[in-house]
């Protein structure tokens, strides 16, 4: 696995890459960096592909613009198109997890000429809501949905940056299979649920008593170093553009993702506990008519590429090979 910086879309992007052959781009989520794809980089390289995972805008060693409004989905898709240009490639298969899935869907929707296939993990392709997202998210006098908690600059940053290692350890554990089964209303701590206005997001999350077998100390330290360098503001700014993305998306009403697609989700992904999420997944073919498969990964939480790398690698390699007429 090699690392370097490239100029893309006026942005200095730090990338991890491995292998030679057709290009596969890997877009990470929150709070991750390109290191989250360490297992996929080697597997795709061994399968005959050039696998490239960038630190997304605002993360790790990639540039982090100060202005909140420079983190719309269009800005980030622009980075990925610029990355293709910087790598001298006309097209790529785009793979995303968490926020990276949202970006991957939008990249395939907007630029089918550059992204010939899309694989999304965790976050399905969703239609536009009738009103801006922040007007829909639940809140009470005592608590508010995490996406609303993230809206005010400085609030979540202040909590998360007090102890980066503890923040990441708690969030990774609580959204993983190790935290236990997810059922609606079962009270299982969830970093992507309701947040107490008095306690914040981290306090109710359990402190892991054992180290997850998919995240050793070296792995956790790699993430901690990146977030101690960058802070969390860049990643949180994606959430602060949810309404901006909603307004921008109105110009694309009626468009569908018209490239081959694959969807995966962990059996214990916290997103599946959101009311209506399973129905959204089942309805995806209306928005993604070339969806080839929807796979539920057994005994897996939100961080599928890290928690279940063999299963994810197998599905991704089968998918990209099918695009090239290989078996």
Buried (B, 14 or more C-beta within 10 A) or exposed (E): BEEEBBEBBEBEBBBBBBBEBBBBBBBBBBBBBBBBBBBBBBBBBEBBBBBBBBBBBBBBBBBBBEEBEBBBBBBBBBBBBBBBBBBEBEBBBBBBBBBBBBBBBBBBBBBBEBBBBBBBBBBBBBEEEEEBBBEEBEBEEEBBBBBBBBBEEEBBBEBBBEEBEBBBBBBBBBBBBBBBEBEEEEEBBBBBBBBEEEEBBBEBBEEBEEBBEBBEEEBBEBBBBBBEEBBBBBBBBBBBBBBBBBEBBEEEEEEBBEBBBBBBBBBBBBBBBBEEBBEBBEBBEEBBEBBBBBBBBEEBBBBBBBBBBEBBBEBBBBBBBBBBEEE
